[in-house]
Amino acid sequence: MNNSTEQDLRAIPLDRLLPQRAPFLMIDRLVAFDPVVTATELEVRADNLFVEDGRLSACGLIENIAQTCAARMGYINLVSGRPVVLGFIGAVRGLNIHRTPALGETLRTSITVREEVFQMTLVDAEVCSGNERIAEAEMKIALSDIRAQD
């Protein structure tokens, strides 16, 4: 399941991975996957719903982390031949936002799975702009059995 290159991952259309659709997409592409660590990228653009005064808001950063979790599950489902299902943020702990990113910055969001039990996943997340860590958090995601609408 982890033999895909970054180029292969970047080429996967987001509608194959995520239940979210434009204009509510908070990632641009999946760039890394293994069963424990997954990473996505997002360019902060003016048309993003969570951009306020030229910066991506804290809510946008949280949703970016959640959609990185969704991309991980979406990829697992894609290679397993299962449909994309809805997930929900169960909890956010230890959220630390050092700064909000400005228009034009490209974020790389990485999640590391700490625990996975039944349909609950606990991850450590970090959001970086270049080599600078701008946010980190622990997030709990609950998966449902509800298929995403096409």
VOLUMTI-663080 format. One record per residue (C-alpha): residue number from 1; residue in one letter; x, y, z. Coordinates in steps of 0.5 Angstrom, whole numbers. Layout:
N
+-------+------+-------+-------+-------+
! lumfi ! lofi !     x !     y !     z !
+-------+------+-------+-------+-------+
!   NUM !    A !     X !     Y !     Z !
...
+-------+------+-------+-------+-------+
//
This chain:
150
+-------+------+-------+-------+-------+
! lumfi ! lofi !     x !     y !     z !
+-------+------+-------+-------+-------+
!     1 !    M !     0 !     0 !     0 !
!     2 !    N !     6 !     5 !     1 !
!     3 !    N !     9 !     4 !    -6 !
!     4 !    S !     7 !    10 !    -9 !
!     5 !    T !    11 !    15 !   -11 !
!     6 !    E !    10 !    23 !    -9 !
!     7 !    Q !     9 !    24 !   -16 !
!     8 !    D !     4 !    18 !   -16 !
!     9 !    L !     0 !    21 !   -10 !
!    10 !    R !     0 !    28 !   -13 !
!    11 !    A !    -4 !    26 !   -19 !
!    12 !    I !   -10 !    23 !   -15 !
!    13 !    P !   -16 !    27 !   -16 !
!    14 !    L !   -18 !    30 !    -9 !
!    15 !    D !   -25 !    27 !   -11 !
!    16 !    R !   -23 !    20 !   -10 !
!    17 !    L !   -20 !    22 !    -3 !
!    18 !    L !   -24 !    27 !     0 !
!    19 !    P !   -32 !    27 !     2 !
!    20 !    Q !   -31 !    35 !     1 !
!    21 !    R !   -32 !    39 !    -5 !
!    22 !    A !   -30 !    46 !    -7 !
!    23 !    P !   -30 !    51 !    -5 !
!    24 !    F !   -29 !    47 !     2 !
!    25 !    L !   -23 !    44 !     0 !
!    26 !    M !   -17 !    45 !     5 !
!    27 !    I !   -12 !    41 !     2 !
!    28 !    D !    -9 !    41 !    -6 !
!    29 !    R !    -6 !    35 !    -6 !
!    30 !    L !    -3 !    28 !    -2 !
!    31 !    V !     4 !    28 !    -2 !
!    32 !    A !     6 !    23 !     2 !
!    33 !    F !     3 !    16 !     5 !
!    34 !    D !     5 !    11 !     9 !
!    35 !    P !     0 !     7 !    15 !
!    36 !    V !     3 !    12 !    20 !
!    37 !    V !     5 !    18 !    17 !
!    38 !    T !     1 !    22 !    12 !
!    39 !    A !     2 !    29 !     9 !
!    40 !    T !    -1 !    34 !     4 !
!    41 !    E !     0 !    41 !     1 !
!    42 !    L !    -4 !    47 !     1 !
!    43 !    E !    -3 !    54 !    -2 !
!    44 !    V !    -6 !    59 !     1 !
!    45 !    R !   -10 !    63 !    -4 !
!    46 !    A !   -15 !    69 !    -4 !
!    47 !    D !   -21 !    65 !    -6 !
!    48 !    N !   -20 !    60 !     1 !
!    49 !    L !   -27 !    61 !     5 !
!    50 !    F !   -22 !    61 !    11 !
!    51 !    V !   -18 !    67 !     9 !
!    52 !    E !   -19 !    73 !    13 !
!    53 !    D !   -15 !    80 !    12 !
!    54 !    G !   -10 !    76 !     7 !
!    55 !    R !    -9 !    70 !    12 !
!    56 !    L !   -11 !    63 !    13 !
!    57 !    S !   -15 !    63 !    20 !
!    58 !    A !   -14 !    58 !    26 !
!    59 !    C !   -21 !    55 !    23 !
!    60 !    G !   -18 !    54 !    17 !
!    61 !    L !   -11 !    51 !    20 !
!    62 !    I !   -16 !    46 !    24 !
!    63 !    E !   -20 !    44 !    18 !
!    64 !    N !   -13 !    43 !    14 !
!    65 !    I !   -11 !    38 !    19 !
!    66 !    A !   -18 !    34 !    19 !
!    67 !    Q !   -18 !    34 !    11 !
!    68 !    T !   -11 !    31 !    12 !
!    69 !    C !   -13 !    26 !    16 !
!    70 !    A !   -19 !    25 !    11 !
!    71 !    A !   -14 !    24 !     5 !
!    72 !    R !   -10 !    19 !     9 !
!    73 !    M !   -17 !    15 !    10 !
!    74 !    G !   -19 !    16 !     3 !
!    75 !    Y !   -13 !    13 !     0 !
!    76 !    I !   -13 !     7 !     4 !
!    77 !    N !   -20 !     6 !     2 !
!    78 !    L !   -18 !     8 !    -5 !
!    79 !    V !   -13 !     2 !    -6 !
!    80 !    S !   -17 !    -2 !    -2 !
!    81 !    G !   -23 !    -1 !    -7 !
!    82 !    R !   -28 !     2 !    -2 !
!    83 !    P !   -32 !     8 !    -2 !
!    84 !    V !   -30 !    15 !     1 !
!    85 !    V !   -34 !    15 !     8 !
!    86 !    L !   -35 !    21 !    12 !
!    87 !    G !   -31 !    23 !    18 !
!    88 !    F !   -32 !    28 !    24 !
!    89 !    I !   -27 !    32 !    29 !
!    90 !    G !   -28 !    28 !    35 !
!    91 !    A !   -23 !    33 !    39 !
!    92 !    V !   -17 !    38 !    38 !
!    93 !    R !   -12 !    38 !    44 !
!    94 !    G !    -6 !    42 !    45 !
!    95 !    L !    -7 !    46 !    39 !
!    96 !    N !    -2 !    51 !    38 !
!    97 !    I !    -2 !    56 !    33 !
!    98 !    H !     5 !    60 !    32 !
!    99 !    R !     2 !    64 !    27 !
!   100 !    T !    -3 !    64 !    21 !
!   101 !    P !     0 !    64 !    14 !
!   102 !    A !    -1 !    69 !     9 !
!   103 !    L !    -3 !    69 !     2 !
!   104 !    G !     2 !    65 !    -3 !
!   105 !    E !     5 !    61 !     3 !
!   106 !    T !     5 !    53 !     1 !
!   107 !    L !     3 !    49 !     7 !
!   108 !    R !     5 !    42 !     8 !
!   109 !    T !     1 !    39 !    14 !
!   110 !    S !     3 !    32 !    17 !
!   111 !    I !     0 !    27 !    21 !
!   112 !    T !     3 !    22 !    25 !
!   113 !    V !    -2 !    16 !    27 !
!   114 !    R !    -1 !    15 !    35 !
!   115 !    E !    -7 !    10 !    36 !
!   116 !    E !   -13 !     7 !    32 !
!   117 !    V !   -18 !     3 !    35 !
!   118 !    F !   -25 !     1 !    31 !
!   119 !    Q !   -27 !     8 !    28 !
!   120 !    M !   -23 !    13 !    32 !
!   121 !    T !   -16 !    15 !    30 !
!   122 !    L !   -12 !    19 !    34 !
!   123 !    V !    -6 !    23 !    31 !
!   124 !    D !    -1 !    28 !    32 !
!   125 !    A !    -1 !    34 !    27 !
!   126 !    E !     4 !    39 !    25 !
!   127 !    V !     3 !    45 !    20 !
!   128 !    C !     9 !    48 !    16 !
!   129 !    S !    11 !    53 !    12 !
!   130 !    G !    18 !    52 !     9 !
!   131 !    N !    22 !    50 !    15 !
!   132 !    E !    18 !    53 !    20 !
!   133 !    R !    13 !    50 !    24 !
!   134 !    I !     7 !    54 !    25 !
!   135 !    A !     2 !    50 !    28 !
!   136 !    E !     1 !    43 !    32 !
!   137 !    A !    -4 !    39 !    35 !
!   138 !    E !    -7 !    33 !    37 !
!   139 !    M !   -14 !    31 !    33 !
!   140 !    K !   -18 !    25 !    34 !
!   141 !    I !   -22 !    23 !    28 !
!   142 !    A !   -29 !    19 !    28 !
!   143 !    L !   -31 !    15 !    22 !
!   144 !    S !   -38 !    14 !    20 !
!   145 !    D !   -41 !     9 !    16 !
!   146 !    I !   -44 !    14 !    12 !
!   147 !    R !   -42 !    14 !     4 !
!   148 !    A !   -40 !    21 !     1 !
!   149 !    Q !   -44 !    23 !    -4 !
!   150 !    D !   -41 !    24 !   -11 !
+-------+------+-------+-------+-------+
//
